[in-house]
């Protein structure tokens, strides 16, 4: 949760890979997750968090 709530990562600020959850629009995030082989139902669950305050 700390990664999601903080500012976007800067150059070199990542933990293995960049976290697109907070910093991408829904369409881009869905494509990134799909490219990682995430199941479409799981992608829907993740993108539902984008609409939470």
C-alpha positions in Angstrom: 0.0 0.0 0.0 2.9 2.4 0.7 4.1 2.1 -2.9 0.6 2.8 -4.2 0.0 5.9 -2.0 3.3 7.5 -2.5 4.6 9.7 -5.4 5.4 8.1 -8.7 8.8 6.4 -8.8 11.7 8.5 -10.1 14.6 7.3 -12.2 16.1 4.3 -10.5 13.4 4.2 -7.9 11.9 0.8 -8.3 11.8 -2.6 -6.6 12.5 -5.1 -9.4 10.1 -3.4 -11.8 8.0 -0.2 -11.9 4.6 -0.3 -10.3 2.0 0.8 -12.9 -0.9 0.5 -10.5 -1.2 4.1 -9.4 0.6 5.8 -12.3 -1.1 4.4 -15.4 -4.5 5.0 -16.9 -6.9 2.0 -16.8 -6.4 1.0 -20.4 -2.6 1.0 -20.2 -2.6 -0.9 -16.9 -4.9 -3.6 -18.3 -2.6 -4.0 -21.3 0.5 -4.3 -19.0 -1.2 -6.9 -16.9 -2.5 -8.8 -19.9 1.1 -8.9 -21.3 2.3 -10.3 -18.0 -0.1 -13.2 -18.4 -2.6 -12.2 -15.7 -6.1 -13.7 -16.1 -8.8 -11.3 -17.3 -10.8 -11.8 -14.1 -7.8 -10.8 -12.0 -7.2 -7.8 -14.2 -10.8 -6.7 -13.6 -10.3 -7.0 -9.8 -7.2 -4.9 -10.0 -8.7 -2.2 -12.2 -11.7 -2.0 -9.8 -9.2 -0.5 -7.3 -8.6 2.4 -9.6 -12.1 3.7 -9.0 -11.7 3.8 -5.2 -10.9 7.1 -3.5 
